[in-house]
Amino acid sequence: MQNSALSPQEDATYRKIAWRIVPFLFLCYVVNFVDRVNIGFAKLQLLQDLQLNNEIFGIAAGMFFAGHMMFEVPSNLLLARIGARKTLLRIMVSWGAITVLLMFVSNAPTLYLLRFLLGAAEAGFFPGVILYLSYWFPDHRRGRITSLFVVALPMAGVIGGPLSGAIMGHMHHILGLRGWQWLFLVEGVLAILLGMLSLRVITDRPQQASWLTPAEKTLLDTELDASIARRRAVDAVPASLRDVLRNPRVYLLACIYVTIVMCLNAVGFWIPSLLRQIGIQQIGNIGWLSGVISIISAIGVVLVGRSSDYRMERRWHVTGCGLATAVSFLLLQFVAHSAIWTAILLSIASACIYSVLSLFWTIAAAYLEGGAAASGIAVITTLGSLGGIVSPVLIGTIRTHTGNIYGGLSVVAMLLMAGMLALLRLARAPRTGLAEAGATRQH
């Protein structure tokens, strides 16, 4: 089913909004994710320099999500009060500064502390952007727009993989600094610059946008009000924090999100190590191959998002991609002798798990409305951060004691399978609402 009944004015308005706000948010998310996972590249030198092991690396990677979890709800509630401009400035400048400080780390406790502070600084970025997009795009548009935004994750690999490999390979020992120190310095400064630029680029709400005409603002208000009405018709969570915290569906979605985050972090943190384990030793080559995997992932996310919007269907797209990710993880151990097959399976897993992330939020948002949106999205992402804490620690510990990464990936894969089956069985209402919305737009 396709939304073919759009008026030229409506289509032009949403295209105008998308071109105005999405590219900058996309770029911010690229830098955000690069700074979050660049420790995966840094570890190729950092562990040996500081005489640390994979278990310590796993704990350090997980500490990011401990800080993230503690500050995510307050950050999202603050965004709803002070707006996206000031929130992006605060988040990006602080996380960039802490990324720069990582270049001075010298032991495990300092690494743990700075990763925790990085998570605390970055908390609220992703759920804040999801909330911000809900101010500008109604439900029938948001799947496509969210997919375009989430493409930033694999694009972070396209850019960040070769960039990280080049920095560590070519700047090693310049001015007496190690390659991993240059990595944190360069990528941290990028975040600071983007944060300062957000004050000029971002508009908090449509009614404040001088670049929209009065007719465009009226059209947008009408569409957003209609989306809220449709969500209420499919048993959305009432607009209060108390009801969000008492609603079991929110906790179900949070549990499912835990399994998604576990797999996202397996892809984000461990691809460089896995590529080295199968025999690719040059950091530059690891960076370029990671970039190729990310290009394939970006294409996959766009195609899946378009398919989901065309059919106005979410659950089967999410669960199908989630199960494909899990199966790819399980098969990796059987192709450990082949760099080509390993790259193919990693490409499938990466494309599918990023597609899951994108479309999962269209399901979650269908349960939330009005004042519940900020708190509801933040509650789900906060509880979901447990997956970010557990996943790297689990995989790192198993790898330290077994010598390979595949056991940990298999555990994560089976948990994701359980999460996808739970989504299929229990998260039914949003799909009905989307179908009704699609039918409404056809007439």
N, C-alpha and C positions, 0 to 999 in steps of 0.2 A: 504494500500500500504506500503510495507516494503522495506527498503534500503538493499536489499540482495546482491547487486552487488559490495560490497566493497572488495577491494583487501586486502590480509592478511597484507601487509605492511602498508596500510592506516589505517586499523583497529588497528594494533599494535601501530602505531604512536599516534593516538588520545587517546588510552588507557594509553599510557605512559604519555602523557601530562596531562590527567585528574588525574591520580594518583599523579602526581607531584604537581599540583597547587590547585586542588579542595578541598582536605581534610583540608589544612590549611585555605583557605578562608571560608570553611564551619565552622571550629572551631571559626574563628574570628566573623562570623555572629551570631553564637550561643551566644557568649559573648556579642556582640553588642546588640542583641535583649533582652537578659536578663537584661542588664543595662538600656535599654530603658524602659522596662515595669515593672522592679522590684518595682517601686513605687506602682503598683497595689497590691503587697503583703505587702509592707511597710505600706500602708494606714490602714491595719487591726489593727495596733498598733499606727501608727504615728498620725492619726487624733485625737484619744482620748488623746494622750500625749500632743499634741500641741493645743488641743481644736479647731480643724478646722472641717469644714463640707464637704459634698460631692461636693458642688458647688465649693469650693476652690480647692478641689482635681482635679476636672475637668479642672479648669483654669490652674492649675499647670501642668497637663498632656498635655494640649494644648500648653503651652508656649514652650515646647520642639520643636514643629513644627514651631513656629514663628522663633526661631533661625535657625532651619533647613532650612526654606524657604529662609531666607536672604543670606545664605552662600553656598547654594548647587551649583549654577551655577559657581561661582568663584572656588569652590573646584574641580569640574569636569574639568574645563578648565586648572586648575593648574596640575591635574594629567596627562593630555595630554602633558604637557610641561616637568614636572620633573619626571614622571614615578610613578608606583604603589608602589614601595618599600618605597620611601620617603613619599608618601601620606599616606600609611597605618601607618607608624611610627608616623607621625604628628597627624593623626586622633585618633588613638587608645590610645596613651599616654595621649593626652589632655582630651579625654572623660573619661578615667579611673581616671585621677586626679580629675576631677569635680565630678564624681560619689563618690569618697572618701569624697570630701568636703560636700556632701549631708548629711553625718552623723552628721554634726554640725548645721544643720538647726534648727531654733528655732521659726520661725514665718512665716506667709504667704508670705510677701514680699521677704524674703530670699529664700524661696522655689521657688517662681516664677522666681527669678533672676538665681538661679542655674540650674533650668530646661531649661531656655532660653539658658544659656551658654552651657549646655550639648547638646542641639540641634545644636548650632552653631559649636561645636567641632566635632560632629558626621556627620555633613552635608557633603554629597559627598561620604559616604561610599558605600551605595547600588548602586547608579548610577555609581560610579567609578568602582565597581566590574563588573557590567553589561558591561560597556565599556571595561574593561580589558579582559573579556571573549571573546569579539568580536575580540580581537587581536589574539586569539588562536584557536577559533572554528568557522567554517563556519555555514551558516544558518541551513543546514540539520542536524547539530549536536547540535545546541545551545539550542533547546527546551529541550532535555534530560539533558544537562549539567546545564542549568538554573534551571530545576526542582530539580536536586540533590543539587544545592546551596540553593534554597529556602526551601528545606526540613529542613534547619537549623532553620527556624522559629518555626515549631512545635517541632523540637528537642530541641530548647531552652526551650520549655515548659516541655519536658520530663526530661531535666536536671535541668532547672531553677526552676520548680515548687517544686519538692521534695527538691532541694538544698535550696531554699528560705525558705520553710517550716521548714526544719531542722535547718537552721541557726537561724531563729527567735524563734523557739521552744526550742532549746537546748543551745543557747549561750546567751539567755536573762539574763541580770544582771551580766554576766561575766565581771570582771574588771570595774564594775559600768556602763557598756553600755547597752542600750536597744537592743532588738533583731533587730529592724529595722536599728539601727546604725551599728551593725555588718554586716548586709546584704549589705549595701552600701560599707563598708570597704573591705570586702572579694571580692565582685564581681568587684569593681573598680580596685583592685590590679591585678586581672586576666587580665583585658584589658591592663594595662600598660606592663605586662610581654609579652603578645602576640605582642604588638606593637614593642617592641624591637627585638623580634624574627623575625619579618617580613623582616628585613634587610638581614638576612641570608637565608630565605626560598624563597622569591619572586624574580622572574626574570621579568624585565620590558617588553621585547619583545622577540618573538621567535628567532630572529637573534642573540640575546645576550645569548641564552641558551647554555651553554657549554655541557649540558646533552642531547642535540639533535645532531644527525649526520647531515652532509651536505645534504644527501639525504632526511632526514626527514624535514629539513628546506625548501628545494625546494618543496617537496610535499605540505607542509603547505601553502607556498606562492601561489602555483597554485590554491589550493582549496579556499583560502580566496579571491583571485582575481576573481575567477569564481562566488563566492557568491555576490560580489559587482556588477558584470555584470548582474546577474539575478535580483538584486534589482532595478537596473537602468531600466531594461526591464519592470518593473511593476510600473512605475511612482513614483520612490522614490523622496524624497525631495532633491534638489540640495545641494551640499556640501558647504553651507555658512550659517553663523549665521543669516544674514539678511533674507535669504529665509526661514529659520526655523521660525523666528519670524513673517513672513508675511503669512505663510501657515496655512489656517484654520484647516487642519487636525490635526496639532500639538495641537491646542487649543481644538479640539473635544476630542482627546485622553487624554488631561490633565483633561478635565471635567469628563470623564469617570473614570480616575484614582482617582479623588477626591472621588467619591462614593466608590471605592475599598478601599482606605485608611481609610475612615470613618468606614467601616466594619472591616477592619484589626485591628483598634484600639479598636473597641468595643470588639473584641475577646481578644486582648492583655491586655487591662487595666481592664476589668470588670468581667472576669470569676471568679476570687477569690471572689469578692463581691457578684456575683450572686449565687455562691455555698453556701456562708454563708447565704444569704437571704432565701434559701430553707431549712435551718436548720442544715447545717454542721458547727459546731462551732470550732472544733480543727484546728489550723493553719496547723499542720502536715497532717491531713486528707485532707484538701483543697489542699495542695501541691501535695499529691500523686494522688488524683483524677484528678487534672490538668495535671499531668504527663501522666496518662492513656489516657485522651482526646488527648494529644499531640502525643502519639504513634500512635493512630488511624489516626490522621491527617497526620503524616509523611508517613504512608503507602499509604494513599489516594493520596497525592501529587505525589509520585513515580508512582503509577498506572495510574493516569491521564496523567502525562508527557509522559509515554511510549505509551499510547494509542494515544495521539496527534501526536507524532513522527511517529508511525506506519502508521497512516492514512494520515499523512502530512496535518492535518487540525487543525486550531487554534480557529476560531471564535465560532464554536458551542461548543467546549470544554470549552472555557472561559464563554460564556453566560449561558450554562447549569449549570456550577458550581456556577456562580453568582446568578442565580435564585434559586438554591437549598439553598444557604446561606440565601437569603432573606426570603424564605418560612420558614426555620428553625427558624430564629429570630421571625417571626410573630407567630409561633406556641408555642414559649416558655411560653407565658403567660397562655396558656391553660393547661400546665403540671406542673405548679408551685408547685403542691402538691406532685410531684413524682421526687425524686432525680435521679432515673434510666432514666426516659424519658428525663429529663433535660440534663443529661450527654450524652444521645444518640443524641439529637438535637444539643448540643454544639459540639459534635464530627463531625457531618455532616457539620455544619456551618464552623468549623475550617478547616477541610480538604479541603472543597470546596473553601473557600476564599484564602487560601494559594496557591491552584492550579490556581486560577484566577490570583494572583500576578505573579506566575511563567510564565504562558503562555501569559499574557498580553504583556510582554516585547518582546516576539517573534513577536507579531503583530506590536508593536511600532517601533522596530528596523528595520522592513522591509520598513519603510518610510524614514529611515535615512541611510546615507552612508558617508564614508570618514570623512572630517572635520566637517560635520553636526552631526555626532554621539555623540560626547562629549557634544555639546551645546544642541542638540535636546533632548537627554535623560535627561539632567539636567533641561531643561525648563519644560518638562512634570512632572518630580518629584517635582520640585519647586512649580509649580502651584498646583500639587496634594497634597502638604503639607497643603493646606487650609483644606482638609478633616481631617488631623490630629489635626488641631486647633479647628475646629468646633465640631467634634464628641465627645470628652470627655467633652467639655463645655456643649454641648447640653444634653448629657445623664446625666451628673452630676447635671445640673440645674433642669431638669425634675424630677430626683430622689429626690432632696432636697425638691421640692414643692409638689410631689405626694406620696412620700414614697416608690415607687418601681421603678425598672429599666426598666420595659417592655415598657413603653410609648416611651422612647428614642430609644430603640432597634427597635421598629416598624417604627419610622420615618427614621432611618438609613436604614432599610430594603427596604422601598419604594423608597428611593433615589437610592439604588443599583439596583433595578429593572429597574428604568428609565435609568440608565447608561448602563445596559446590553442590553436593547432594542435599545438604540442609537448605540451601538457597532454592533449589528446585522444588522441594517439598513444602516450604513454609512461606517464602516471600512471593505470594501470588498477586496481591492487590495492585501493586504498581503496574503490572503488565496489563491488567484490565483497564486501569485508568488511561494508560497510554493508547490502548486500542480505541477507547471511546474518544480520546482527544483527536486521534487520527481520523476517525470516522466523522467527527464534527467538522474537521477542516476540509473534508471532501465535499461537503454540502453547502 
